[in-house]
């Protein structure tokens, strides 16, 4: 025994290295086993849907997949083939995959894709942004109403995480996203229309628009990747020492308040319930049921309402000037409000920010939700921001759903309520 202890003591470095290597190997093997077991369960569920008999007159459900294989350092296609494709195949979903490594080609694929029962955007935030811009501008009304699925194959998947809050490991998160498509539960998501400067071209966002010093700090986080889980904390600490977060932007704004409903805008946020006769979809059902023709409603909307009173503030334009270190406009997809049924945009500002205001910087995203201190919020229907020329020189880009866009003038944002159908059983519930 003494010889063994002496041997370990004489080879301390080797023992420490081999112990660490063994612990890492054991942890890796356990993780792989957990992934294998969870994938097996999801594949078995998908197979029960795919095994349903195809009756005369039924058709195979089709999905168009727009995939950027350069995402995740070129691993996106491999991740899709390993974690998403098996589940979709077992569920009986026929896929047409358009793959490219150029963002400019993504819009072309969306513009020329054939009609399908579902459209799947596979990639990170930039891929999703490019695809959605082209999707909303399509001059094909039937295709724009097609349900959309998101597969988080990028290094940054802020939009997907906003809807799902999925903290699973990388591969399992992709499999969960594929299962959302298989389950077929639809969620009518709000869309924010954004115009920058005098450009006629519109941009669209599902979650948020962010501008200001805090946004610039968040973009520096990848530079400190070697600090691991503390990379966000280090980025904030460096910015604080440099005085970056003591600077404020001046925001002259014009806005239209949200109206809860009146005779002047009785059609706002009210959509007619439409019931149609359709085939019971093979892949878009949550429970396994026999195929039959049935009456279904894709999305349950509120019944039409009639108002007799008039809200004098409805449609009125208000002006104000704000000073803040962070400015965000969020849709209710990112900031749900359970106290009202009327949809609107959420104007969120942080007037002042100090080192003590952050309670959790262990993630890779720094935003208003991480701040303990003051976070002013206001619900609006439309918003126009007129940044000063000095602030435009300092902060020349805005962040739209995790994608940077140049700013050359005023920023106008407008809400389109329930414009996009997303596969998401958690939100639909």
N, C-alpha and C positions, 0 to 999 in steps of 0.2 A: 504493500500500500504506500509505504514511504517512497519507494522508487517511482511509483505512478505519480504521486504528488510532485516529486522532484522533477520528473520529466515534463509535467505540465508547466511547472514554474520556469523551467529552463527554456521552454518554447512558448512563452506567453503570447507573442504576436501571432504565431501560427494557430494556436488554439482559439484566440479571439476571432481570427479571420474565418476559420472553419466553422466555428459556432454560429457566426453571423450568416455565413453562406447556407448552413443547414436550416437555420430558422427561416431564411428567405425562401428556400426551396419548399419547406413544409407549408408555409403560408400560401405560396403560389399554387401548390397542389390542391390545397383545401379550396381556394377560390375557384380553380378550374372545375372541381367537383360540384361546387354549388351552382356554377353557371350551367354545367351539363344537366343537372337535375331540374333546374328551372326551365331551361330550354326544352327539355323532354316534356314537361307538363304543358307548356304552351303549344308545342307541336301536336300533342295528343288532342288538345281542345280544338285546334284548327282542323285536325283530321276529321273530327266528328262532324264538322260543318261541310268539309269537302267530300265526305262519303255519302252525302244525301243523293238519292237518285235523281237523274235529269229526266224530267217528264217531257212528252211531246209538246212543242211550243215554247219550252223554256230555253234560255240562252245562257251561255257561260258569261259570268261577270268579268268585265275587262277594266284594267287600270293602266294608265299611262304614267310612267316613272321618268322624271327629269332628274338626272344624277350628275353631280360634279365630282368626278373621280380624283381630282387634285386636292379635295378637302382632306383634312386630317393627315397632312403630309403624304398624300398619295395613297392612303389606306382606305379611302371611302368605299371603293368598289369591293374590296375584300370584306369589309365590315357588312356591306349590303348582302353579299353572297352568303356570308356565314350566319347572319343573325336575322335578316328581314326576309330574304327570298324563300328560305325553307318554310316559314310560317305562311306566307302568302300562297305559295304553291300548294301546300297541304290543304289550305282552305278553298282551293279551286278557283283562285283568282288568276286570270290570264294577264300577264304583264308584258307591256311593250316598253322597253327601256331605251331612253335616249341619253347617252353619256358623253360628256365632254370635259375638257380641262380648262376651257375658256369661258369666262363669265359672259362675254358678249354673245356667245353662241346659245346661252340658256334662253334668252329672250326669243331668239329665232325658233328654237324648238317649241316653246310655248305657243307662239303665234301659228305654227303650222301643224300642231298635233291633231290627231283625229279625235272624234267624239268617243267618250268612254264613260264608264259608270263612276270612276274616281280618278282624280289626279293626285299624284304623290310627288312632292318635292323632297329630294334626298340630298342633304348637304348641311353646311353651317349657316350662320346668319347672313352672310353675303349672298350665298346661293339662294336662300329663301327670299331675300329682298329683291334680287334681280328677277326671279320667277314671278313673284307677286305683282311687280310693276307691269309686266307684260300681260299677266292674267287678267288684271282689272281693266286693262285697256283694249281687250279683245272685242271686236265687233261681231261677236257671236253670242247672243243672249242665252241660248240653251247651254252652251259650254261654261259660261260664267257661273251658272247655277249648279255646276257639278261639285260634289263634295271634295274637299281637299284634305289630304293626309300629309303629315310632316315626319320625316325620318331624320333624327339628329346625328348626322355623320360628320360634323365639323368639330374643330377645336373649341369654337364658341357657339353655343346653342341657346342664347338668351331667350329668344322667342318661344322655342319649344318648352324650356324650363318654366317660363311664366305661366303657361297653360297647364303644365303637368306636375311641376314640383317633384320630379322624379330624381331621387338621390341614388338610384341603383348604379352599379358599375357600367362602364361604357357599353359593352356588348349587350347586356341585359336591358339597358335603357332603349337601345335600338329595337330589341325584340318586343318590348312593351309598346313602343310606337307602332310596330306592325300589328300588334294585337288590337290596338285602338281601331285600326282600319278593318280588321276581321270582325270585331264586335259590331261595328256599324252604327254606333250611337252618334247622332249629329248634334252639334252645338252651333247656334247662329252667332257668329262673332262680329263685334263692332269693327269698323275700319275707319281710320283717320286719313283724310285727304290733306296733303301738304303741298303748298306752293311756295317756292323760294324766289324772292326778288320779282322781277318783271317777266319771268319765264312763263310760258303757257303750259309747259310740261308739268304734270302732276306726279308727286310721289305718294305712296300709300304705306301706312304702318298699321300693324296689328296691336302693338303694345305701347310704345312710347317714343317721344321725341325729347332729346336732352341736349342742353347747350350751357356752356359756362366753364369755369375753372375746374369744378369737380369732375366734369366729363373728361377733361384733358388729363387729370390725374389717373382716372380709370384706364385710359389708353396706355399709360406708362407701366402698368402692372406686368405685362409680359417681359419687360426688360429685366425684372428681378426674379425670373423663374427659378434661379438657383437657390432661392430662399424657401422654396416649396410652399407649404401652407401659409407662410408668413409674408408672401410676396406682396399682397395687398397692403398689409400693415406697413411694410418697408416703404412702399410707394407713397402712402399717405404721410409717413414720418418725414421723408425727404422733401415732399411738397410743403409740409408745415415749416420745416427749417428754412426753406428758400422763400417763404412768404407767399407762395402761390395761392394758398387758400384764404389769405387775408384780403385779396383783391375782390372787388365786387363788380358785377355788370349792372348797368342801368337799363331798365326795360320799360320804355313807353309802350303801353299795350292798349288795344281796343278789343272789346269782347261783347258777346251777346249771351245773356244768362240763359240757363236751362228753364224752360217753361213746363210746369207739371201738367199742363193741358188746359186749353180754353177754346172759345169759339173761333179765335183767330188762327189757331194752329192745331185744330183737333186731329189733324192727320199725322202730327208728329209722334213718332214712336208707337203708332197704332198700325198694325198690319192685319189684313184680313186672313182669317183661317181658310186655307185651301185644302180640300180633300179630293184626292184623285184615286181612280182605280188603277192598280198596277200589280205586276207580278210580285209575289213574295220573293225578295232577293235571296240568292243562294248564299252569298258571302257576307251580306250586311245585316245579319240577324244575330242576336245575342244568345238565344236559345235554339236548340235544334227542334224544328217543327216540320211536319209534312208540307210539301209544296202545294200551294193552292192559290187561286186568285183571291185577293182580299182587298179591302178598302183600307188604305194607310194614309197617314198624314206625316210627311217628312219632318215638319217642324210645327209645334203647337204655338200659334200666335194668340195674342190677346184679341178678344172680340172688339168690334168697332164701337167706339164710344161717342157720345154726343154731349157737347158742353153748351151751356146757355150764357155763362159769364165770360167776360173778356179780361184778360190779364194785361193791364196797361204797360207792364214792363216787357211783354212778349215781343221779341224782335228788336227791342231798343238797344242802341249801341252805347256802351259805356267806355270811358277812358280812365286810365290810371297809370301811375309810374311806380315801378318796383325796383328795389335794389337787392340783389341776392348773389350768393356764390354758386348756386345751382338752380337750374330752371328746367322743369320737365312738364310735358303735356302727356297725360296718360289716357288710354281708353279704359273702359270699365272691364276689359279683359284682364288688364294688369292691376286695376284698382276697383274691384267690385264693391257696389254699395247695396247692401241688403235692405236699406230703409226706404227705397223708392223703386218704382218700376220704370221710371223715365230715364232713358239713357242720356249720357252726356260725356264731355271730356273733363278730365280732372287737371286743373292747373296747380302744380306743386312747386313751391319755392322754398329754399332754405336761406333766410336772411343773413345768418351768421353761423360760422362753423369754427370750432376749436378742437384742439387735440382730444379734450375730454369728452367730446360729443359722440365719438364712435365707440360702440359697445362690442362690435364683432367685425373684425377685418380678416378673418381666417379664410374667407372665400376669395373669389377672383372678381367679384363685382362690387363696386363701391357706388352706392346711390342713396336716395333719401330714406329708403327702408332700413338702412343700417344706422341711422342717426338718432340719438336719444333726444337731442334738443329740439328747438322749434322747427316745425315743418308745416308751413301754411298751405292749405288746400282750398280750392274753390272750383265748383262745378260750372262749366260753361258749355254753350252749344257751338259757338264759333269764336276764334281767337286770331288776332293779328298782332304780331310783335314787330316793333320797329327799332332794332338795335342801333346804337350810335356808331358812327364811323370808327371811333377809337376802339370800341369793343369788337367790331368786325375785324379790325386789323389784328387784335390779340387772339381772338377765338374765331377762326375762319371756317370752322366746320361744325356741323350738328350731327348728332348720333340718332339715326332712325332705325329702330329695332336692331341695334348692334352694328349698323353699317354707317360709315362716315360719308356725309354729303357736304359739298362746299356751300358756303353762305355768301351771297352777294348783295343781299338787301332784306327787306321785310319778309317775315315768315308768317304765312296765313294757314291756319289749320281749321278743318271742318269735319264734323262727325257724319258718318254714314252708318246708321244703326242696323245691326244684324244683316250685314251685306254678304258675309262669307260663311258657308257651311263647312265646319271643321269636324273631323272625326275625333271625338273626345267624350268618353262616357262619363268622366268625373264631372265635367262642367255641365253636360246634358242632364245629369241627375239632379 
